[in-house]
């Protein structure tokens, strides 16, 4: 039985990678939405979440 090498990724690097992946996914969603390729129910859900985030933004800025 051989020991597996343990690779530790620094927290900052892991967060940066996660942010890049999230940014890519958001950009793809935005392109699909602009091109009308999102199903209507998903587009409505996106709009609902955007309204919810817009109303929550002033509370988070004060924190």
Secondary structure as UniProt FT lines:
FT   HELIX           11..34
FT   TURN            35..36
FT   HELIX           40..62
//
